[in-house]
Amino acid sequence: MKNVRKIALLALLAFAVPLHAHAQENAAALSPSEQLELISSWEGRWQVAETPALEIVFEKTARGSVMVERWETASGLHSMTVYHLDGDALVATHYCPQGNQPRLESLAGADGQIRFTFRDVTDLDAGESHTHDLWFAQADDGTILRSEVYRGEGGLQEPGRYTLSRMPSGG
């Protein structure tokens, strides 16, 4: 099992490092402010294909300088991630149901992709996992592809993948 984790970590690093280097060279790379602008364009309510009982809501606050992503279920608010600029970086702070708050920083994004990687975490208790990587891409059909990787005591976990489809207004 330990070797499987090492292989998974190496595969993730092998994928992330060239992607980051490629994005830095790509003339179409999205700046942090352009990344926030793209996230802002997602304002509204989205259905999650893989978990129909879950809806994700993106909304602007703080005069449009901050985007909030809320995960909602029939029983109420599940979690929340807040996106904002911090100098020359786009930061995502995830307010997890476990009670910790990982902060992630975006990498240079290309082709409409936004990738965040771990910066630090607050209020992490022993045994808790936390968000380590987060990735978004908008498909040609308007859906948003979202992936996240958590880190726990055993290292990086398998990515969670979600397909978000915009719900009709008033939905």
TAURKA-V74740 format. One record per residue. RES is the residue in one small letter. PSI is psi in whole degrees, 0 to 359 (* if undefined). Layout:
BEGIN
res = (RES RES)
psi = (PSI PSI)
END
This chain:
BEGIN
res = (m k n v r k i a l l a l l a f a v p l h a h a q e n a a a l s p s e q l e l i s s w e g r w q v a e t p a l e i v f e k t a r g s v m v e r w e t a s g l h s m t v y h l d g d a l v a t h y c p q g n q p r l e s l a g a d g q i r f t f r d v t d l d a g e s h t h d l w f a q a d d g t i l r s e v y r g e g g l q e p g r y t l s r m p s g g)
psi = (322 319 324 317 318 317 317 318 316 320 318 315 319 326 317 318 309 324 314 315 318 318 324 326 339 124 338 13 140 130 165 320 324 325 316 322 319 314 322 329 347 5 131 189 136 139 141 115 320 340 83 338 357 134 146 131 128 131 147 148 177 53 34 3 353 138 137 132 114 131 121 140 175 331 357 197 130 309 176 143 135 129 131 160 143 90 239 18 151 125 141 123 120 123 98 147 340 345 3 168 84 143 133 153 138 149 167 132 141 154 38 8 146 123 130 148 158 133 305 178 144 153 40 119 156 134 349 149 168 156 132 324 147 139 138 145 140 124 162 332 5 348 157 129 130 134 144 148 130 155 129 193 327 6 202 138 174 143 143 136 137 145 119 131 132 133 152 149 141 2 *)
END
